[in-house]
Amino acid sequence: MSYLQGVVYPPPSSDYPPVVIIFKSDGEILAARAAASMQAAESFLHQVLEEVKSQLDENLTTSPQDEQSQ
């Protein structure tokens, strides 16, 4: 089963922003985004991973019959 991971990389200096990277278990990068601050980067990462989890949970609780009846 594949899964997603995310990390916030702090900037190497004040000239650069923090960067959020979201990637699959095989290392494929799915998203990368610069943020205005470490707090904004961590918030973005949390939000994205929660949205993905919610979508996966919804897909797991929806049976094929439920989808056919829609």
C-alpha positions as CSV (number, residue, x, y, z in Angstrom):
1,M,0.0,0.0,0.0
2,S,1.4,3.4,-0.9
3,Y,1.3,6.3,1.4
4,L,2.1,10.0,1.5
5,Q,4.6,11.8,3.6
6,G,5.4,15.4,4.0
7,V,8.2,17.5,5.3
8,V,8.8,21.2,5.9
9,Y,12.4,22.2,5.1
10,P,13.6,25.3,6.9
11,P,15.3,27.9,4.8
12,P,19.1,27.8,4.6
13,S,19.1,31.6,5.2
14,S,16.7,34.5,5.6
15,D,16.9,35.1,1.8
16,Y,14.8,31.9,1.2
17,P,11.4,30.7,2.3
18,P,10.6,27.5,4.0
19,V,9.5,24.8,1.6
20,V,6.8,22.1,2.0
21,I,7.4,18.8,0.0
22,I,4.7,16.1,-0.2
23,F,5.8,12.8,-1.7
24,K,4.8,9.2,-2.2
25,S,6.5,6.3,-0.5
26,D,8.5,5.7,-3.7
27,G,10.0,9.2,-3.5
28,E,7.9,10.8,-6.2
29,I,7.2,14.4,-5.4
30,L,3.5,15.2,-5.6
31,A,3.7,18.8,-4.5
32,A,6.2,21.4,-3.4
33,R,5.3,24.9,-2.1
34,A,7.2,27.8,-0.6
35,A,5.6,29.4,2.4
36,A,5.8,32.8,4.1
37,S,6.9,31.3,7.4
38,M,7.6,28.0,9.1
39,Q,4.2,28.2,10.8
40,A,2.5,28.7,7.5
41,A,4.4,25.8,6.0
42,E,3.5,23.5,8.8
43,S,-0.1,24.6,8.6
44,F,-0.2,23.9,4.9
45,L,1.3,20.5,5.3
46,H,-1.2,19.5,8.0
47,Q,-4.1,20.8,5.9
48,V,-3.1,18.9,2.8
49,L,-2.4,15.6,4.7
50,E,-5.8,15.9,6.5
51,E,-7.6,16.5,3.2
52,V,-6.0,13.5,1.6
53,K,-6.8,11.4,4.7
54,S,-10.4,12.6,4.6
55,Q,-10.7,11.7,0.9
56,L,-9.2,8.2,1.5
57,D,-11.5,7.6,4.5
58,E,-14.5,8.7,2.4
59,N,-13.5,6.4,-0.5
60,L,-13.0,3.5,1.9
61,T,-16.5,3.9,3.4
62,T,-18.3,4.3,0.1
63,S,-19.1,0.9,-1.4
64,P,-19.3,0.3,-5.2
65,Q,-23.1,-0.1,-4.9
66,D,-23.4,3.3,-3.3
67,E,-21.6,4.9,-6.3
68,Q,-23.7,3.0,-8.8
69,S,-26.9,4.3,-7.2
70,Q,-25.9,7.9,-7.5
